[in-house]
């Protein structure tokens, strides 16, 4: 059993976007703050009450709201933030679709919205419109009315399915 | 918002967690944390230590054995939805939003016991049993007794929910109907129905209500109206009306007491209609 006192710092190791990182945190520090301090400022703080989803990241492949997780809980885990999606200077298909379909206005919700969409399409590569809307129900956008976001996710779904080799397509 | 300062404990076994929590009564167990961490941020709670449970693999499972389904306390809503369990998978899919369902656990829900939580309607309808572990061993309590009052589970200092056990309800149809004001919110009214029909006749029916009392209740008199009958619209209406008499809601931001009471009837009707159709 490990016991850390309240002023004692805890050593936390995790992989962020494939890169091994180590940091020391107070037990009460939230994951969103620690990620931002490490430079991943694409992880936004919106409502700070686990409603809006602007802080959504993938933790061991699952989407979570990083404002409602302690950094110590993420010890030994793999985290993906919006900064980890583009590969070799090429945007992720979901990012591309958000661009093409103009799925943002102010852009504040966008990183969280995209991370949630990436997870949603991994879970369900061919979602109906209703499933898309349910899938992003934990992410609030106050500008767009969601229409173009839903369009973008549909477009990304098609693209991701086409990118798959035939024998893997669903 | 920042939580207040607290110490952090990572136990290697349930025994260690039980012992530490018993010795430090102002410490709190941390499962998914999606009720606990918001409360810490609002400074509603100031625990001395948080005891991390997520590493305790013995609490993380779903097992089906002779007519029963055992669900470990750390099973997340996501896992419950995926497991295709009677009633609970449908109720689990309505809990909060996808991100919260990826973290929140069934053990956490029933240890916290928010009066508007979704599972309690199903658990009370299913005669679920809660297995509890403390330093002096294990004990079992029916969920209806375990839920003593709102936010008041039957847990002594140091005790933790280990698992929830439900019958497999083979041959039953079921439905959970939740009224919510906005996506991802707690229930304004939640109604769970389990039903067994033979040749058009109702042989068993259970109706559980959440969010309209301090704790979930079973509308037993409404069940009796349907038992051994072949329900038509009139009978469903009658049963739903009776279920409404079990609702004693309070007015809050989600609606007035009067509205919630009337909606109890509407949601019961919809749940019964759905379960009868399936």
Interface residues (C-beta under 8 A of the other chain):
Chain A: X1 X2 X3 X4 X5 X6 X7 X8 X10 X26 X27 X28 X29 X30 X33 X48 X49 X50 X51 X53 X56 X62 X63 X64 X65 X68 X69 X70 X72 X73 X116 X119 X120 X134 X135 X137 X138 X139
Chain B: X1 X2 X3 X4 X5 X6 X7 X8 X9 X10 X11 X12 X16 X20 X30 X33 X34 X37 X38 X40 X41 X48 X49 X50 X52 X54 X78 X96 X97 X98 X99 X100 X102 X103 X183 X184
